Amino acid sequence: MTTTIAQVGVRGFGRIHMERIDRLAGMGRIELVATADPGGPLEDRDVAWYPSLTELLERHSPDIVSLATPIGTHSALATEAMRAGADVFLEKPPFASLAEFWQVLRAIKETGKQVQIGFQSLGSDGVARLRQLVADGTLGDIVGINARGAWLRQRAYYARAPWAGRRTLDGKRIADGVVTNPLAHSLATALVVAGVTDIDDIASVTTEMYHVHDIEADDTSFVRIDLVDGPPVCAALTLVAPDQGTAMVTVVGTRGTATYEYTDDVLHLQVDGVTTHETFARTDLLENFVDHLEGGAEALVPLQDTIGFMCVLEATQDRPAPLPIPDRYVTWRGEGLEGYPILKDVEYWMDQALAQQNGFAAAGAPWGDPDAVAVWRPRTALAHLEIDGRVVAEYADGSDIIPTSSPRPYLHPIRTLAGVMITDSHPADHDWHCGLAFTMQDVDGVNFWGGRTYVRDRGYTWLGDQGAITHTDWLERTDHSLTETLTWAGPIVEPLEHPIAPVELTETRHLAWHRAGEDAWVLDADLALESPTGAPVTLGGPGTNGRDVGYGGWQLRLRPSEDVRIWGPGFSGVEAIFGRTAPWLAWSGSFAGAPVTIVMAHLDAEAAASDRWFVRHGDFDGLGTALAWSEVVPVPVRRRYRLIVADGTLDDAAIAALVPEPS
């Protein structure tokens, strides 16, 4: 049966989508069943047309919806298409914000549909070749990966649509700009070459942004992405060059360079003074997506793999607006809409900025301004837990969690003393799973867990009931402990079905950490919740609302590991552990090839006898305690826990030496 497709957006870059559809239709691979565009139908097309995707979906059920629409519409349209049963082929950039990225990943999980992003450069075999050169040592030690793009744009480019050159429009983020749109492929390609596949690969993103055109967004920018493990990825990009140059990604090593012209699929390799040239084939990403959906071929650019680019996009938007470059550095060619500016010596300063890996202002560009520089990080840290000068955990404030995922402070990344990371954060399967956190799904009708709420006789349901846990004040801080107050308050989003009474709790949280021998460290947590008004409040969760399992409490989301063993005192295996009480629970496995043991333990005898263990292994890995497995728990409530993180494999005797008897 032929795969059916609908094209939304048929003008501008939508015409390129139509050309690709025509090619595949001519091969008998797909059938174009309808188009949607508020600007009207294409005159040369005998195909059903609708003003909107909503109206199209009322009449058609395409297998694929292809979207080439303004950036700010991507999230809503992609979600609408998936909820109607279609997979989505989406023009780059994916979305206007990292929050929208998480929301659409959630829709993918809920609908079982898929999204491929149209970063066409990533369909080239040249990208795999660059990654091989990085890995096999041909270039020596890699010291940097640089993206360079020097293009020009006439005034007409920014006059073509109301959103062009805008950071926002009608109060909504648009995120247009040289980094995020016309030269987005350069950074997307560089990040793939660098092996960035996870938000935890990125330590920080530094942006330096300017504009010459009379626009709100940037047309000349420098970006530096510092990785947790690896050389920096830098980009110098402009749309005010004297000519339309070739965009490229260059891998710089101690023995040579590999420069990849991604618009032409040409690689220039220079090693030990010898230069060679290679040309590569390119796979059309729409064709690859059809192959993937029909026959299981690997999708080349699934949405989840674009997290690195989305972090860069967020860094360009979550900062002050780009600075204007003074007119004295600019000359103009042409008149009217055909006119375009040229920034004096811009390509020289691009090369200097890339060579120094520190940007235009640091390189000495006369129009460079330190005020144009901003630094973005994936998380905002409240504290860093250090042992012997090594950071073993970061305590984040939770501001990176979107409202419907219930923001809250959490510990991530958590590492062993040898530096092995054990926690996961914002995984594609549950974006509200963030490291180690204390949280509940039902606090008098407010969801502090995130995501959908379990409702009796209905299952998991969106209620608009999410709350937030926020750091309020420090009571004490030392080198090895912290004590703080936090506020639990909600709902923070608009209720979807019925009014939800406001809830507020106060938490006093004490964390203390210390080394435990050569290979382990210990985190003790003392968590006390109370109602500031004294009004009765209860804690619950899925189990108290009709599900056969409960969770919510001290919860740890783990990174995937191999050779896993899960056990407790006198029992072993997920089935034996799930839903039972015990003083401690242990998890051992190989994390990125390194053996690690993790132990969670109760320090309170009463909680050890009442709170059941929740554990998952397979679809995702995690463990934790459940305060309210099947019965609600009244506030005030206090719990004390211990977490042990050890390099190597601990046996029961070693664990017993590290876990005190609950009291």
C-alpha positions as CSV (number, residue, x, y, z in Angstrom):
1,M,0.0,0.0,0.0
2,T,1.4,3.4,-1.0
3,T,2.4,5.7,1.8
4,T,0.2,8.9,1.8
5,I,1.6,12.3,2.6
6,A,0.2,15.8,3.1
7,Q,2.2,18.9,2.7
8,V,1.6,21.9,5.1
9,G,3.2,25.1,3.8
10,V,3.6,25.1,0.0
11,R,5.4,28.4,-0.5
12,G,8.9,29.5,0.4
13,F,10.9,26.4,1.5
14,G,7.6,24.5,1.1
15,R,8.3,24.4,-2.6
16,I,11.5,22.4,-1.9
17,H,9.4,19.9,0.1
18,M,7.0,19.7,-2.9
19,E,9.9,18.9,-5.2
20,R,11.0,16.1,-3.0
21,I,7.5,14.7,-2.7
22,D,7.1,14.9,-6.5
23,R,10.3,12.9,-7.0
24,L,9.2,10.1,-4.6
25,A,5.7,10.2,-6.1
26,G,7.2,9.7,-9.5
27,M,8.9,6.6,-8.2
28,G,5.6,5.3,-6.9
29,R,6.9,5.5,-3.3
30,I,4.3,8.0,-1.9
31,E,1.1,9.7,-2.9
32,L,0.4,13.4,-2.2
33,V,-3.2,13.5,-1.0
34,A,-3.6,17.1,0.2
35,T,-1.9,20.4,0.9
36,A,-2.6,23.2,3.5
37,D,-1.5,26.8,3.3
38,P,-3.3,29.9,4.4
39,G,-2.0,31.7,1.3
40,G,-4.2,29.6,-0.9
41,P,-3.5,26.6,-3.2
42,L,-0.7,26.4,-5.8
43,E,-2.2,27.2,-9.2
44,D,-0.3,24.5,-11.0
45,R,-1.5,21.7,-8.6
46,D,-4.5,19.5,-9.0
47,V,-4.6,18.3,-5.4
48,A,-6.9,19.0,-2.5
49,W,-6.1,22.2,-0.6
50,Y,-7.1,23.5,2.8
51,P,-6.4,26.7,4.7
52,S,-5.2,24.9,7.7
53,L,-3.9,21.5,8.9
54,T,-7.0,21.1,11.1
55,E,-9.3,21.3,8.1
56,L,-7.1,19.0,6.2
57,L,-7.2,16.4,8.9
58,E,-10.9,16.5,9.0
59,R,-11.0,15.1,5.5
60,H,-7.8,13.1,5.2
61,S,-5.7,10.7,7.3
62,P,-2.2,10.9,5.7
63,D,0.5,8.5,6.9
64,I,3.0,11.4,6.9
65,V,2.5,15.2,7.4
66,S,5.3,17.2,6.0
67,L,5.7,20.7,7.6
68,A,7.4,23.7,6.1
69,T,5.9,26.5,8.1
70,P,7.1,29.3,10.3
71,I,9.3,28.2,13.2
72,G,6.8,29.3,15.8
73,T,4.1,27.0,14.5
74,H,6.2,23.8,14.4
75,S,5.3,22.5,17.9
76,A,1.6,22.9,17.7
77,L,1.3,21.5,14.1
78,A,3.6,18.5,14.7
79,T,1.6,17.6,17.9
80,E,-1.7,18.0,16.1
81,A,-0.5,15.8,13.2
82,M,0.7,13.0,15.6
83,R,-2.5,13.1,17.6
84,A,-4.4,12.6,14.4
85,G,-2.3,9.5,13.7
86,A,0.4,10.8,11.3
87,D,4.2,10.7,11.5
88,V,5.8,14.0,10.9
89,F,8.6,15.2,8.6
90,L,9.6,18.6,10.0
91,E,11.6,21.4,8.4
92,K,14.5,22.7,10.4
93,P,14.9,24.2,12.9
94,P,12.8,21.9,15.0
95,F,11.2,24.4,17.4
96,A,11.5,27.8,18.8
97,S,12.4,26.7,22.3
98,L,13.8,23.8,24.3
99,A,10.5,23.6,26.2
100,E,8.6,22.9,22.9
101,F,11.2,20.2,22.2
102,W,10.4,18.4,25.5
103,Q,6.6,18.8,24.8
104,V,6.8,17.2,21.4
105,L,9.0,14.4,22.6
106,R,6.3,13.7,25.2
107,A,3.7,13.7,22.3
108,I,5.9,11.2,20.5
109,K,5.8,8.9,23.5
110,E,2.1,9.3,24.0
111,T,1.1,8.7,20.4
112,G,3.7,6.2,19.3
113,K,4.4,8.3,16.2
114,Q,7.8,9.6,14.9
115,V,9.3,12.9,13.9
116,Q,12.2,13.3,11.5
117,I,13.9,16.7,11.2
118,G,14.9,18.1,7.8
119,F,18.6,18.9,8.5
120,Q,19.4,17.8,5.0
121,S,23.2,18.0,5.5
122,L,22.9,15.1,8.0
123,G,21.8,12.8,5.1
124,S,25.3,13.0,3.6
125,D,27.7,10.2,3.8
126,G,30.3,12.9,4.4
127,V,29.1,13.3,8.0
128,A,29.9,9.7,8.8
129,R,33.3,10.1,7.2
130,L,34.1,13.1,9.4
131,R,33.1,11.2,12.5
132,Q,35.4,8.4,11.4
133,L,38.3,10.8,11.1
134,V,37.6,12.1,14.6
135,A,37.6,8.6,16.0
136,D,40.4,6.8,14.2
137,G,43.3,9.2,15.0
138,T,43.9,10.2,11.3
139,L,44.0,13.9,12.3
140,G,45.9,13.3,15.6
141,D,44.4,14.7,18.8
142,I,41.3,16.8,18.0
143,V,41.6,20.3,19.3
144,G,38.4,21.8,17.9
145,I,35.5,21.5,15.6
146,N,34.6,24.7,13.7
147,A,31.6,25.7,11.7
148,R,32.0,28.7,9.3
149,G,29.4,30.3,7.1
150,A,29.7,33.6,5.3
151,W,26.6,34.4,3.3
152,L,24.8,37.5,2.3
153,R,21.1,38.4,2.5
154,Q,19.2,41.3,0.8
155,R,16.6,43.4,2.5
156,A,14.0,41.3,0.6
157,Y,15.0,38.3,2.7
158,Y,13.7,39.9,5.8
159,A,10.7,41.5,4.0
160,R,9.3,38.1,2.8
161,A,7.3,37.3,5.9
162,P,6.3,39.0,9.2
163,W,8.3,36.5,11.2
164,A,11.6,36.9,9.3
165,G,14.4,38.4,11.3
166,R,12.3,38.3,14.5
167,R,13.0,36.8,17.9
168,T,9.4,37.2,19.0
169,L,6.2,38.1,17.3
170,D,2.9,38.9,19.0
171,G,4.5,37.9,22.3
172,K,5.5,34.4,21.0
173,R,9.0,33.3,20.5
174,I,10.0,32.9,16.8
175,A,13.8,32.3,17.1
176,D,14.8,33.3,13.6
177,G,18.4,34.3,13.2
178,V,21.6,33.3,11.4
179,V,22.4,30.6,14.0
180,T,19.0,29.1,14.2
181,N,17.8,29.2,10.6
182,P,19.8,30.0,7.4
183,L,23.1,28.6,8.7
184,A,21.6,26.1,11.2
185,H,22.9,23.2,9.2
186,S,26.5,24.2,10.1
187,L,26.0,23.8,13.8
188,A,23.8,20.8,13.5
189,T,26.5,19.1,11.4
190,A,29.3,20.1,13.7
191,L,27.4,18.8,16.8
192,V,26.8,15.5,15.1
193,V,30.5,15.2,14.2
194,A,31.4,16.0,17.8
195,G,29.1,13.1,19.0
196,V,26.7,15.3,20.9
197,T,23.6,13.1,21.4
198,D,22.5,14.1,25.0
199,I,21.9,17.3,26.9
200,D,24.4,16.0,29.4
201,D,27.1,16.2,26.7
202,I,27.0,20.0,26.9
203,A,28.6,22.0,29.7
204,S,27.8,25.4,28.4
205,V,27.0,27.4,25.3
206,T,28.6,30.9,24.8
207,T,26.9,33.2,22.3
208,E,28.1,36.5,20.9
209,M,25.4,38.0,18.7
210,Y,25.1,41.1,16.5
211,H,22.9,42.5,13.7
212,V,23.7,44.8,10.8
213,H,20.3,44.6,9.1
214,D,17.4,46.5,10.7
215,I,16.1,43.4,12.4
216,E,15.5,42.0,15.9
217,A,17.4,38.8,15.4
218,D,21.1,38.1,14.8
219,D,22.8,38.2,11.4
220,T,26.4,37.9,12.6
221,S,27.2,35.6,15.5
222,F,29.9,33.5,17.2
223,V,29.0,30.4,19.2
224,R,31.2,28.2,21.4
225,I,29.8,25.0,22.8
226,D,32.0,23.6,25.6
227,L,31.5,19.8,26.0
228,V,31.7,17.8,29.2
229,D,34.1,15.5,27.4
230,G,35.7,16.7,24.2
231,P,37.1,19.7,22.4
232,P,35.0,22.9,21.9
233,V,32.6,23.2,19.0
234,C,32.7,26.8,17.6
235,A,30.8,28.6,14.9
236,A,31.4,31.9,13.2
237,L,28.4,32.8,11.0
238,T,27.3,35.9,9.1
239,L,24.7,37.0,6.5
240,V,26.6,40.3,5.8
241,A,29.6,39.0,3.8
242,P,30.6,40.5,0.5
243,D,29.7,37.3,-1.4
244,Q,27.7,34.1,-0.9
245,G,30.5,31.9,0.3
246,T,30.7,28.1,1.0
247,A,29.5,27.0,4.4
248,M,31.8,24.4,6.0
249,V,32.6,22.4,9.1
250,T,36.3,21.9,9.9
251,V,37.8,19.3,12.3
252,V,41.1,20.6,13.6
253,G,43.7,18.0,14.8
254,T,47.3,18.1,15.7
255,R,48.3,16.3,12.5
256,G,45.9,18.1,10.1
257,T,42.4,19.3,9.2
258,A,39.3,17.9,7.6
259,T,37.2,20.6,6.0
260,Y,33.7,19.5,4.9
261,E,31.7,21.8,2.5
262,Y,28.3,20.5,3.6
263,T,26.3,22.2,0.9
264,D,28.3,20.4,-1.8
265,D,29.2,17.2,0.1
266,V,32.9,17.7,-0.6
267,L,35.7,16.9,1.9
268,H,39.2,18.5,1.8
269,L,41.6,16.4,3.9
270,Q,45.0,17.7,4.8
271,V,47.2,15.4,6.9
272,D,50.9,15.8,7.4
273,G,51.1,18.3,4.6
274,V,49.3,16.0,2.0
275,T,45.9,17.2,0.7
276,T,43.2,14.9,-0.8
277,H,39.6,15.5,-1.8
278,E,36.6,13.3,-1.4
279,T,33.0,13.7,-2.7
280,F,30.0,12.0,-1.1
281,A,26.5,10.9,-1.9
282,R,23.5,12.2,0.0
283,T,20.3,10.5,1.1
284,D,17.1,12.6,0.8
285,L,15.8,12.7,4.4
286,L,12.1,12.4,3.3
287,E,13.0,9.2,1.3
288,N,14.9,7.9,4.3
289,F,11.9,8.6,6.5
290,V,9.6,6.7,4.2
291,D,12.1,3.8,4.1
292,H,12.2,3.9,7.9
293,L,8.4,3.8,8.3
294,E,7.9,1.2,5.7
295,G,10.8,-1.1,6.2
296,G,12.7,-0.4,9.4
297,A,15.6,1.5,7.9
298,E,17.3,3.7,10.5
299,A,15.9,7.2,10.6
300,L,18.9,9.5,10.0
301,V,17.6,12.6,12.0
302,P,15.0,11.6,14.6
303,L,13.9,14.5,16.7
304,Q,15.6,13.2,19.9
305,D,19.0,13.4,18.2
306,T,18.7,17.1,17.7
307,I,19.0,17.9,21.4
308,G,22.4,19.5,20.9
309,F,21.2,21.9,18.3
310,M,18.1,22.7,20.5
311,C,20.4,23.6,23.4
312,V,22.3,26.1,21.1
313,L,18.9,27.5,19.9
314,E,17.8,28.0,23.5
315,A,21.2,29.7,24.3
316,T,20.6,32.2,21.5
317,Q,17.1,33.1,22.8
318,D,17.5,32.9,26.6
319,R,19.8,35.9,26.6
320,P,19.7,39.6,25.9
321,A,18.9,40.7,22.3
322,P,21.8,40.9,19.8
323,L,23.6,44.2,19.6
324,P,23.5,46.5,16.6
325,I,26.9,47.0,14.8
326,P,27.6,50.7,14.3
327,D,27.1,52.0,10.7
328,R,30.7,53.1,10.4
329,Y,31.7,49.5,9.9
330,V,29.1,48.8,7.2
331,T,28.8,49.6,3.5
332,W,25.7,48.9,1.3
333,R,25.4,47.6,-2.2
334,G,22.2,47.8,-4.3
335,E,19.0,49.7,-3.8
336,G,15.7,49.0,-2.2
337,L,14.8,45.4,-1.4
338,E,17.8,44.2,-3.5
339,G,20.2,46.1,-1.3
340,Y,22.5,44.3,1.1
341,P,25.0,45.3,3.8
342,I,28.7,44.3,4.0
343,L,30.4,44.3,7.4
344,K,34.0,45.4,7.0
345,D,36.6,42.6,7.2
346,V,33.9,40.2,8.6
347,E,35.5,37.1,7.1
348,Y,38.9,38.0,8.5
349,W,37.4,38.4,12.0
350,M,35.5,35.2,11.6
351,D,38.7,33.3,10.9
352,Q,40.4,35.0,13.9
353,A,37.6,34.2,16.2
354,L,37.6,30.5,15.2
355,A,41.4,30.3,15.4
356,Q,41.3,31.6,19.0
357,Q,38.0,29.8,19.8
358,N,36.9,32.8,21.9
359,G,34.8,35.1,19.7
360,F,34.9,38.4,17.9
361,A,35.4,40.7,20.8
362,A,38.2,38.6,22.3
363,A,39.8,38.4,18.9
364,G,39.9,42.2,18.6
365,A,37.2,42.9,16.0
366,P,36.7,46.7,16.1
367,W,32.9,46.2,16.3
368,G,33.2,43.5,18.9
369,D,31.6,44.2,22.2
370,P,31.9,42.1,25.4
371,D,28.3,43.1,26.2
372,A,27.2,41.0,23.2
373,V,28.5,37.8,25.0
374,A,26.3,35.6,27.1
375,V,26.7,32.1,28.6
376,W,24.0,29.5,28.9
377,R,24.0,26.3,30.8
378,P,21.6,23.3,30.6
379,R,20.9,23.7,34.3
380,T,21.2,26.4,37.0
381,A,23.1,25.0,40.0
382,L,22.1,25.8,43.5
383,A,25.2,24.0,44.8
384,H,28.0,21.6,43.9
385,L,28.7,18.6,46.1
386,E,32.5,18.2,46.3
387,I,34.6,15.5,47.9
388,D,38.4,16.0,47.8
389,G,38.1,18.7,45.2
390,R,36.0,16.5,42.8
391,V,32.4,17.4,42.1
392,V,30.4,14.3,42.7
393,A,26.9,15.9,42.2
394,E,25.3,19.1,41.0
395,Y,22.2,20.3,42.8
396,A,20.1,22.0,40.2
397,D,17.3,24.4,41.0
398,G,14.9,22.8,38.5
399,S,14.3,25.9,36.4
400,D,15.1,23.9,33.3
401,I,12.0,21.7,33.9
402,I,8.9,22.9,31.9
403,P,5.7,23.7,33.9
404,T,3.8,20.6,32.9
405,S,6.7,18.5,34.1
406,S,6.6,20.0,37.6
407,P,9.8,22.0,38.2
408,R,11.7,21.0,41.3
409,P,15.3,20.9,42.6
410,Y,17.2,17.7,41.8
411,L,20.7,16.2,41.9
412,H,22.2,15.6,38.5
413,P,24.7,14.6,37.3
414,I,25.6,12.3,40.1
415,R,29.1,10.7,39.6
416,T,31.3,8.1,41.3
417,L,34.6,9.2,42.8
418,A,36.2,8.0,39.6
419,G,33.9,10.3,37.6
420,V,31.4,7.8,36.2
421,M,28.0,9.4,35.7
422,I,25.1,7.3,36.9
423,T,22.0,9.6,36.6
424,D,19.9,10.6,33.7
425,S,17.8,13.7,33.1
426,H,15.1,14.7,30.7
427,P,15.1,11.3,28.9
428,A,13.0,11.0,25.8
429,D,10.7,8.5,27.5
430,H,9.8,10.7,30.5
431,D,11.1,14.3,30.3
432,W,10.1,14.9,33.9
433,H,12.5,12.2,35.2
434,C,15.5,14.3,36.5
435,G,18.3,12.7,38.4
436,L,17.6,12.3,42.2
437,A,14.6,14.2,43.6
438,F,12.0,14.2,46.3
439,T,8.5,14.6,44.8
440,M,4.9,13.3,44.9
441,Q,2.3,12.9,42.2
442,D,-0.8,13.8,44.3
443,V,-0.6,16.4,47.1
444,D,-4.3,17.3,47.8
445,G,-4.9,17.2,44.0
446,V,-1.7,18.9,42.8
447,N,0.9,17.0,40.8
448,F,4.5,17.7,41.8
449,W,5.8,14.6,39.9
450,G,5.1,15.9,36.4
451,G,3.3,14.6,33.4
452,R,-0.1,13.1,33.5
453,T,-1.9,12.2,36.7
454,Y,-3.4,8.8,37.4
455,V,-7.2,9.1,37.7
456,R,-9.3,6.3,39.1
457,D,-11.2,4.4,36.3
458,R,-9.6,6.7,33.6
459,G,-5.9,6.0,33.8
460,Y,-3.2,8.7,33.2
461,T,-4.9,12.0,32.3
462,W,-3.8,15.5,31.6
463,L,-5.5,17.6,34.3
464,G,-3.5,20.9,34.3
465,D,-2.7,20.2,38.0
466,Q,1.1,20.5,38.0
467,G,2.8,22.3,40.8
468,A,6.4,23.4,41.5
469,I,8.9,22.9,44.3
470,T,11.2,26.0,44.6
471,H,14.2,26.7,46.7
472,T,13.3,29.5,49.2
473,D,16.3,30.1,51.5
474,W,19.5,28.7,52.8
475,L,19.6,27.9,56.5
476,E,23.2,26.7,56.6
477,R,25.9,25.7,54.1
478,T,29.2,24.1,54.8
479,D,31.8,22.3,52.6
480,H,30.0,19.0,53.1
481,S,26.4,19.9,53.9
482,L,23.5,22.2,53.1
483,T,20.2,23.0,54.8
484,E,17.5,24.9,53.0
485,T,13.8,25.6,53.0
486,L,11.7,24.9,49.9
487,T,8.1,25.8,49.0
488,W,5.7,23.3,47.3
489,A,3.0,25.3,45.6
490,G,0.5,24.7,42.9
491,P,-1.1,24.4,40.5
492,I,1.1,26.5,38.3
493,V,-0.7,25.8,35.1
494,E,-4.3,26.3,34.0
495,P,-6.6,23.5,35.2
496,L,-8.1,21.6,32.2
497,E,-11.2,20.1,33.7
498,H,-12.2,21.7,37.0
499,P,-10.9,24.2,39.5
500,I,-8.1,22.9,41.7
501,A,-7.7,24.3,45.2
502,P,-4.2,25.8,45.8
503,V,-1.8,23.8,47.8
504,E,1.3,25.0,49.7
505,L,3.7,23.1,51.8
506,T,7.0,24.0,53.4
507,E,10.0,21.6,53.3
508,T,13.1,21.7,55.3
509,R,15.8,19.8,53.5
510,H,19.2,18.8,54.9
511,L,21.8,17.1,52.7
512,A,25.2,15.9,53.9
513,W,27.9,14.1,52.0
514,H,31.2,12.4,52.8
515,R,33.7,9.9,51.5
516,A,33.3,6.3,52.6
517,G,36.6,4.5,51.9
518,E,38.6,4.5,48.8
519,D,35.9,3.9,46.2
520,A,32.6,5.2,47.7
521,W,30.8,8.3,48.9
522,V,27.6,8.7,50.8
523,L,24.8,11.2,50.6
524,D,22.4,11.5,53.6
525,A,19.1,13.3,53.2
526,D,16.7,14.5,55.9
527,L,13.4,15.8,54.4
528,A,10.6,17.3,56.5
529,L,7.3,18.5,55.0
530,E,4.7,20.6,56.9
531,S,1.7,22.7,56.1
532,P,2.6,26.4,56.9
533,T,-1.0,27.1,57.9
534,G,-1.6,23.9,59.8
535,A,-4.4,22.9,57.4
536,P,-4.7,19.1,56.8
537,V,-2.8,18.0,53.6
538,T,-2.3,14.4,52.4
539,L,0.3,12.9,50.1
540,G,-0.8,10.3,47.5
541,G,0.0,9.0,44.1
542,P,-1.2,6.5,41.5
543,G,-1.6,3.7,44.1
544,T,-3.9,5.8,46.2
545,N,-5.9,6.8,43.1
546,G,-6.7,3.3,41.9
547,R,-3.6,2.0,40.2
548,D,-2.1,-1.3,41.4
549,V,1.3,0.3,42.1
550,G,2.4,3.4,43.8
551,Y,5.4,5.7,43.5
552,G,6.5,9.1,44.6
553,G,9.1,10.0,47.2
554,W,12.9,9.8,47.0
555,Q,13.3,8.8,43.3
556,L,16.4,8.1,41.3
557,R,16.5,8.0,37.4
558,L,19.5,6.1,36.2
559,R,21.4,6.1,33.0
560,P,21.3,2.8,31.0
561,S,23.7,0.2,32.3
562,E,24.6,-3.4,31.4
563,D,25.1,-6.6,33.4
564,V,22.6,-5.3,36.0
565,R,21.9,-7.0,39.3
566,I,19.3,-5.6,41.6
567,W,18.9,-7.0,45.2
568,G,18.2,-6.4,48.8
569,P,18.8,-8.2,52.1
570,G,17.7,-11.8,51.3
571,F,16.1,-11.2,47.9
572,S,17.1,-10.5,44.3
573,G,15.5,-9.4,41.0
574,V,13.0,-6.8,40.0
575,E,9.9,-9.0,40.7
576,A,11.1,-9.9,44.1
577,I,11.8,-6.3,45.0
578,F,9.0,-4.3,43.4
579,G,6.4,-3.3,46.0
580,R,8.1,-4.8,49.1
581,T,9.6,-3.1,52.1
582,A,13.3,-3.5,53.1
583,P,15.9,-1.4,54.8
584,W,18.0,-1.0,51.7
585,L,18.1,-1.8,47.9
586,A,21.2,-2.2,45.8
587,W,21.8,-1.8,42.0
588,S,25.1,-2.9,40.4
589,G,25.9,-2.6,36.7
590,S,28.3,-1.4,34.1
591,F,27.9,2.3,33.3
592,A,29.7,3.1,30.1
593,G,31.9,0.1,30.7
594,A,32.7,0.9,34.3
595,P,31.4,-1.2,37.2
596,V,29.3,0.8,39.7
597,T,27.2,-0.1,42.8
598,I,24.3,2.2,44.0
599,V,22.6,1.6,47.3
600,M,19.5,3.4,48.5
601,A,18.6,3.0,52.2
602,H,16.2,4.1,54.9
603,L,17.6,5.7,58.0
604,D,14.1,5.6,59.7
605,A,12.9,2.2,61.1
606,E,9.3,3.2,60.7
607,A,9.7,4.2,57.0
608,A,11.7,1.0,56.3
609,A,8.7,-1.0,57.6
610,S,6.1,1.0,55.7
611,D,7.5,2.5,52.5
612,R,7.7,0.1,49.6
613,W,10.4,0.1,46.9
614,F,9.7,1.1,43.3
615,V,12.1,-0.2,40.7
616,R,12.3,-0.3,36.9
617,H,14.8,-2.0,34.6
618,G,14.5,-2.4,30.8
619,D,12.2,0.2,29.3
620,F,14.0,2.6,31.6
621,D,16.2,2.3,34.7
622,G,15.2,3.8,38.1
623,L,14.5,3.1,41.7
624,G,13.1,4.8,44.7
625,T,10.8,4.7,47.7
626,A,7.1,5.1,47.6
627,L,5.6,7.1,50.6
628,A,2.0,6.4,49.6
629,W,1.9,3.0,47.9
630,S,-1.8,2.4,48.5
631,E,-2.8,4.7,51.3
632,V,-2.4,8.5,51.6
633,V,0.1,9.9,54.1
634,P,-0.8,12.9,56.2
635,V,1.4,16.0,56.5
636,P,3.6,16.7,58.5
637,V,5.9,13.9,57.4
638,R,9.6,13.4,57.7
639,R,11.9,10.9,55.9
640,R,15.6,10.2,56.2
641,Y,17.5,8.4,53.4
642,R,21.1,7.4,52.5
643,L,22.5,7.1,49.0
644,I,25.8,5.2,48.4
645,V,27.6,5.6,45.2
646,A,30.6,3.3,44.7
647,D,33.1,2.4,42.0
648,G,33.2,-1.4,41.6
649,T,30.9,-4.0,42.9
650,L,29.9,-4.1,46.6
651,D,28.8,-7.3,48.3
652,D,26.3,-7.5,51.2
653,A,29.1,-7.3,53.8
654,A,30.4,-4.1,52.3
655,I,26.9,-2.6,52.1
656,A,26.2,-3.6,55.7
657,A,29.3,-1.7,56.7
658,L,28.0,1.5,55.0
659,V,24.3,1.3,55.9
660,P,23.5,1.9,59.6
661,E,20.6,0.0,61.2
662,P,17.4,2.2,60.7
663,S,16.4,3.9,64.0
